[in-house]
Amino acid sequence: MKRFLFLVVAWLAVVASQAQERKYSTFYYQRATLFEELPVTSEDIIFLGNSITNGGEWCELFNNKHVKNRGISGDVCYGVYDRLDAVLKGKPAKIFLLIGINDVSRGTPADTIVCRIGMITQKIKQDSPKTKLYLQSVLPVTGHYNMFGGHTAHWQEVKKINEGLTRLAEKEKVTYIDLYSHFVDPETGKMNIEYTNDGLHLLGKGYVKWAQIVKPYVTEK
């Protein structure tokens, strides 16, 4: 019996140790390690973010093989920061960043989220100064479908984040892109249900609209 209890305690200690060492999800590391293996060049245009970015077929939306997807479902600001080296190693021409809504679901205040995006911004500017950075506004969410309650319950935080991102972009002299106003229902202040079927992620129509909004920035020299 004592031996059994010892083995259980030892196993729990190993599990606890592994949990402490692993900051992010299994999927995060699957994608992040893939991105470490894939090349990035100075001709590339990187879409960087969480599941909303992850879901876009960006090279097809722009018919451009240099437009590359570096989104990871479930990612947060610190997760993006921790994997920036794999993106910046090739000094890409442009980065389109959209991050923050999963931080909202964890109860992180808007100003803290903006601060963390500021850390990402500064690292990009420092490590790859010729890369053009585009800060995309966080998209609205809606509780219409009774899904992703942790995200949609704090829907008012999104507008606060975007106000902070506007100031951050001005301070850091990078480009801010307003996606929010194109996807929000002006009557409710929440995501227009025309573009989502779960309140958080986009339908195909939403990705086409997103691509149309950012296309001038993607194609500009």
DATAGI-V151968 format. One record per residue. RES is the residue in three letters. PHI is phi in radians with two decimals (* if undefined). PSI is psi in whole degrees, -180 to 180 (* if undefined). Layout:
# DATAGI-V151968
((RES & PHI & PSI) (RES & PHI & PSI))
This chain:
# DATAGI-V151968
((MET & * & -44) (LYS & -1.08 & -40) (ARG & -1.12 & -40) (PHE & -1.08 & -46) (LEU & -1.10 & -39) (PHE & -1.07 & -44) (LEU & -1.14 & -39) (VAL & -1.11 & -46) (VAL & -1.09 & -42) (ALA & -1.11 & -42) (TRP & -1.11 & -44) (LEU & -1.09 & -37) (ALA & -1.13 & -41) (VAL & -1.13 & -45) (VAL & -1.06 & -44) (ALA & -1.10 & -40) (SER & -1.12 & -43) (GLN & -1.13 & -39) (ALA & -1.10 & -38) (GLN & -1.23 & -37) (GLU & -1.25 & -34) (ARG & -1.64 & 106) (LYS & -1.36 & -29) (TYR & -2.18 & -178) (SER & -1.28 & 165) (THR & -1.03 & -43) (PHE & -1.08 & -38) (TYR & -0.95 & -50) (TYR & -1.24 & -31) (GLN & -1.06 & -49) (ARG & -1.25 & -45) (ALA & -1.07 & -41) (THR & -1.23 & -30) (LEU & -1.14 & -45) (PHE & -1.08 & -30) (GLU & -1.17 & -28) (GLU & -1.51 & -26) (LEU & -1.43 & 144) (PRO & -1.34 & 151) (VAL & -2.27 & 134) (THR & -2.13 & 173) (SER & -1.25 & -7) (GLU & -1.62 & -9) (ASP & -1.44 & 150) (ILE & -2.09 & 118) (ILE & -1.83 & 128) (PHE & -1.74 & 116) (LEU & -2.10 & 129) (GLY & 2.94 & -149) (ASN & -1.80 & -149) (SER & -1.10 & -29) (ILE & -1.16 & -39) (THR & -1.29 & -43) (ASN & -0.91 & -35) (GLY & -1.36 & -7) (GLY & -1.61 & 135) (GLU & -1.59 & 78) (TRP & -1.17 & -41) (CYS & -1.12 & -32) (GLU & -1.36 & -38) (LEU & -1.07 & -32) (PHE & -1.88 & -1) (ASN & 0.87 & 51) (ASN & -2.57 & 115) (LYS & -1.18 & -16) (HIS & -1.50 & -6) (VAL & -1.56 & 115) (LYS & -2.10 & 143) (ASN & -1.58 & 121) (ARG & -2.23 & 43) (GLY & -1.62 & 147) (ILE & -2.30 & 121) (SER & -0.99 & 132) (GLY & 1.50 & 0) (ASP & -1.23 & 154) (VAL & -2.19 & 176) (CYS & -0.99 & -47) (TYR & -1.13 & -33) (GLY & -1.10 & -43) (VAL & -1.10 & -46) (TYR & -1.02 & -43) (ASP & -1.23 & -16) (ARG & -2.00 & 16) (LEU & -1.12 & -32) (ASP & -1.01 & -37) (ALA & -1.17 & -25) (VAL & -1.50 & -42) (LEU & -1.44 & -11) (LYS & -1.02 & -32) (GLY & -1.74 & 7) (LYS & 0.90 & 63) (PRO & -1.08 & 156) (ALA & -1.16 & -42) (LYS & -2.53 & 151) (ILE & -2.27 & 128) (PHE & -1.87 & 110) (LEU & -1.79 & 131) (LEU & -2.42 & 111) (ILE & -2.67 & 155) (GLY & 2.35 & -28) (ILE & -1.20 & -31) (ASN & -1.28 & -27) (ASP & -1.16 & -38) (VAL & -1.02 & -44) (SER & -1.12 & -21) (ARG & -1.59 & 3) (GLY & 1.49 & 13) (THR & -1.30 & 130) (PRO & -1.13 & 154) (ALA & -1.00 & -44) (ASP & -1.15 & -32) (THR & -1.20 & -40) (ILE & -1.09 & -45) (VAL & -1.08 & -40) (CYS & -1.06 & -43) (ARG & -1.18 & -37) (ILE & -1.17 & -32) (GLY & -1.09 & -38) (MET & -1.08 & -43) (ILE & -1.08 & -46) (THR & -1.01 & -47) (GLN & -1.15 & -37) (LYS & -1.18 & -40) (ILE & -1.09 & -46) (LYS & -1.12 & -37) (GLN & -1.29 & -46) (ASP & -1.50 & -23) (SER & -2.53 & 70) (PRO & -1.08 & -21) (LYS & -1.51 & -9) (THR & -1.28 & 129) (LYS & -1.47 & 125) (LEU & -1.83 & 133) (TYR & -2.08 & 116) (LEU & -1.54 & 111) (GLN & -1.57 & 139) (SER & -1.10 & 149) (VAL & -1.18 & 138) (LEU & -1.34 & 151) (PRO & -1.19 & 164) (VAL & -2.26 & 168) (THR & -2.57 & 144) (GLY & -1.58 & 13) (HIS & -0.93 & -36) (TYR & -1.68 & 3) (ASN & 0.97 & 41) (MET & -2.24 & 158) (PHE & 0.90 & 52) (GLY & -1.02 & -34) (GLY & -1.13 & -30) (HIS & -1.48 & -47) (THR & -1.35 & -23) (ALA & -1.13 & -26) (HIS & -1.89 & 36) (TRP & -1.03 & -27) (GLN & -1.25 & -19) (GLU & -1.17 & -27) (VAL & -1.05 & -45) (LYS & -1.10 & -38) (LYS & -1.13 & -41) (ILE & -1.06 & -46) (ASN & -1.15 & -35) (GLU & -1.10 & -40) (GLY & -1.19 & -37) (LEU & -1.17 & -34) (THR & -1.05 & -45) (ARG & -1.19 & -40) (LEU & -1.09 & -44) (ALA & -1.07 & -40) (GLU & -1.16 & -43) (LYS & -1.13 & -44) (GLU & -1.55 & -2) (LYS & 1.03 & 47) (VAL & -2.11 & 170) (THR & -1.55 & 131) (TYR & -1.75 & 132) (ILE & -2.03 & 122) (ASP & -1.49 & 100) (LEU & -1.56 & -34) (TYR & -0.85 & -52) (SER & -1.15 & -21) (HIS & -1.43 & -19) (PHE & -1.97 & -11) (VAL & -1.48 & 144) (ASP & -1.46 & 113) (PRO & -1.09 & -22) (GLU & -1.36 & -32) (THR & -1.90 & -22) (GLY & 1.35 & 11) (LYS & -2.03 & 173) (MET & -1.01 & 134) (ASN & -1.15 & 121) (ILE & -1.17 & -7) (GLU & -1.13 & -24) (TYR & -1.88 & 1) (THR & -2.54 & 153) (ASN & -2.12 & 11) (ASP & -2.45 & -2) (GLY & 1.63 & -9) (LEU & -2.27 & -48) (HIS & -1.65 & 162) (LEU & -1.69 & 146) (LEU & -1.42 & 172) (GLY & -0.96 & -40) (LYS & -1.03 & -35) (GLY & -1.19 & -40) (TYR & -1.17 & -39) (VAL & -1.09 & -43) (LYS & -1.12 & -44) (TRP & -0.99 & -48) (ALA & -1.07 & -38) (GLN & -1.12 & -38) (ILE & -1.16 & -44) (VAL & -1.61 & -7) (LYS & -0.94 & -43) (PRO & -1.01 & -33) (TYR & -1.37 & -33) (VAL & -1.18 & -40) (THR & -1.56 & -15) (GLU & -1.16 & 147) (LYS & -1.44 & *))
